[in-house]
């Protein structure tokens, strides 16, 4: 689940990056290494090249590029981002993907977490309370089933800071929460991440082509991710402008 804490430490050695995951994130290094090796084999150039994995530290090549979160929303190359996401999701062959563990914080985990936070909610004003009330009512009646599920390899983090633009293409970094997932869920995580709207709207949903079933599932998953961010943003972070929580409240009510 995306959060507002650091889960790793980075160091740079020339054209290499060494990423050491914190002990509080068990399995993160294994997931990162698995993702890099899979993408090196099936989508070369999309992600850093894996170099070594020793003592919990992943060494990889260093990519050039500007994080998309550093760009004004109007300058984010939506078509290139959509192309990178599509390549990421479809690169791993089905017979290989079947052997990849499910990513952390899949739908069931987030549903449980959101439901628990709804039950523990303490009043933050009428609009926020309404968002929580309506969110819980929707959550208790949601029966998603398997309609619109397209198995994909997912990065597991929708932060625009993890997508690098070199002026020609978008490449992807940060795979500590990666694994087998489904396309609509992964895209909804990007679409609802705070980084895609807090400084200006980056509408990834308008840039990807989905089947009607996938579109329906994505809409439903966006409701879930919007609720998740309601609680993650309930305590203001210095990373975000004042009023971000109130804006998230309105996003939740709009989604519902």
ChimeraX attribute file (.defattr): number of C-alpha atoms within 10 A of each C-alpha:
attribute: neighborCount
match mode: 1-to-1
recipient: residues
	/A:1	19
	/A:2	17
	/A:3	11
	/A:4	10
	/A:5	6
	/A:6	8
	/A:7	14
	/A:8	16
	/A:9	11
	/A:10	12
	/A:11	11
	/A:12	13
	/A:13	10
	/A:14	8
	/A:15	10
	/A:16	17
	/A:17	20
	/A:18	19
	/A:19	20
	/A:20	20
	/A:21	22
	/A:22	16
	/A:23	12
	/A:24	9
	/A:25	12
	/A:26	11
	/A:27	15
	/A:28	22
	/A:29	25
	/A:30	18
	/A:31	21
	/A:32	24
	/A:33	24
	/A:34	18
	/A:35	27
	/A:36	24
	/A:37	17
	/A:38	20
	/A:39	22
	/A:40	16
	/A:41	13
	/A:42	16
	/A:43	16
	/A:44	14
	/A:45	14
	/A:46	21
	/A:47	27
	/A:48	23
	/A:49	20
	/A:50	21
	/A:51	15
	/A:52	12
	/A:53	17
	/A:54	9
	/A:55	8
	/A:56	16
	/A:57	21
	/A:58	21
	/A:59	23
	/A:60	21
	/A:61	17
	/A:62	17
	/A:63	20
	/A:64	12
	/A:65	15
	/A:66	17
	/A:67	20
	/A:68	25
	/A:69	18
	/A:70	14
	/A:71	15
	/A:72	12
	/A:73	19
	/A:74	10
	/A:75	10
	/A:76	19
	/A:77	17
	/A:78	20
	/A:79	15
	/A:80	17
	/A:81	23
	/A:82	19
	/A:83	16
	/A:84	18
	/A:85	26
	/A:86	16
	/A:87	16
	/A:88	21
	/A:89	22
	/A:90	18
	/A:91	19
	/A:92	21
	/A:93	13
	/A:94	13
	/A:95	8
	/A:96	9
	/A:97	19
	/A:98	14
	/A:99	10
	/A:100	19
	/A:101	13
	/A:102	17
	/A:103	21
	/A:104	19
	/A:105	17
	/A:106	17
	/A:107	18
	/A:108	8
	/A:109	12
	/A:110	17
	/A:111	20
	/A:112	13
	/A:113	15
	/A:114	22
	/A:115	19
	/A:116	12
	/A:117	18
	/A:118	18
	/A:119	11
	/A:120	9
	/A:121	14
	/A:122	11
	/A:123	11
	/A:124	11
	/A:125	9
	/A:126	9
	/A:127	14
	/A:128	22
	/A:129	16
	/A:130	16
	/A:131	23
	/A:132	26
	/A:133	15
	/A:134	14
	/A:135	22
	/A:136	20
	/A:137	12
	/A:138	15
	/A:139	18
	/A:140	10
	/A:141	8
	/A:142	12
	/A:143	9
	/A:144	13
	/A:145	8
	/A:146	9
	/A:147	11
	/A:148	20
	/A:149	17
	/A:150	16
	/A:151	17
	/A:152	24
	/A:153	30
	/A:154	25
	/A:155	25
	/A:156	25
	/A:157	22
	/A:158	22
	/A:159	20
	/A:160	22
	/A:161	18
	/A:162	19
	/A:163	23
	/A:164	22
	/A:165	21
	/A:166	14
	/A:167	11
	/A:168	9
	/A:169	16
	/A:170	26
	/A:171	25
	/A:172	22
	/A:173	20
	/A:174	20
	/A:175	23
	/A:176	25
	/A:177	23
	/A:178	25
	/A:179	24
	/A:180	22
	/A:181	26
	/A:182	23
	/A:183	24
	/A:184	26
	/A:185	28
	/A:186	23
	/A:187	25
	/A:188	24
	/A:189	23
	/A:190	23
	/A:191	25
	/A:192	28
	/A:193	21
	/A:194	23
	/A:195	21
	/A:196	21
	/A:197	16
	/A:198	16
	/A:199	15
	/A:200	11
	/A:201	15
	/A:202	25
	/A:203	16
	/A:204	18
	/A:205	19
	/A:206	12
	/A:207	14
	/A:208	15
	/A:209	11
	/A:210	15
	/A:211	11
	/A:212	11
	/A:213	14
	/A:214	19
	/A:215	16
	/A:216	16
	/A:217	22
	/A:218	25
	/A:219	16
	/A:220	21
	/A:221	21
	/A:222	25
	/A:223	22
	/A:224	27
	/A:225	24
	/A:226	27
	/A:227	31
	/A:228	23
	/A:229	23
	/A:230	26
	/A:231	18
	/A:232	18
	/A:233	21
	/A:234	15
	/A:235	10
	/A:236	14
	/A:237	13
	/A:238	7
	/A:239	7
	/A:240	14
	/A:241	11
	/A:242	11
	/A:243	11
	/A:244	18
	/A:245	21
	/A:246	17
	/A:247	14
	/A:248	25
	/A:249	23
	/A:250	16
	/A:251	18
	/A:252	25
	/A:253	18
	/A:254	11
	/A:255	15
	/A:256	18
